[in-house]
Amino acid sequence: MFSRLRRTSQQVIDALRRRGVHDLVGDVVFASVLVLGAWRLLAYARNAAIRLTRPYALDWLEPIFLRSGLQAATGGALYCAPTLDYSPGMYTPLMDLVYGAAMFFFGHGYVAARIVSFLSFVGLLVVVVGWIWWESADLRACVMTGLLLVALCDPLE
């Protein structure tokens, strides 16, 4: 029994010498990031699907952005004197205009703004992974970067 164990351990040591310990550590890190990142990506997709059609505000800023998008969709001024119906935000108008355009396609409500937010996160993911591909042309680095970005920068939290 011990000779078989010694022979097996010697085979592992020889394989490590042939392949290099650095490659083995890289494989273990890649596999762990792949498993944990894929789990986090599935959790993110599930949460996004649940929250997308929820008819109520998810945080205290969402009604402000929704109202600004509605102001842009109806052709109102984004920066005007505050009234009881509309008080302009201090944010730049690009998201308000994009929300307003999305309301044209998806209707007036939280769904349009949430679709824009989701697509902006996906666009950020594509830009970062594309940049890593441009710089390294390494598929493993692209996969790890994308999964780590999803795992660490969850916009739904």
Beta strands, then each sheet from edge to edge (+ up, - down):
end
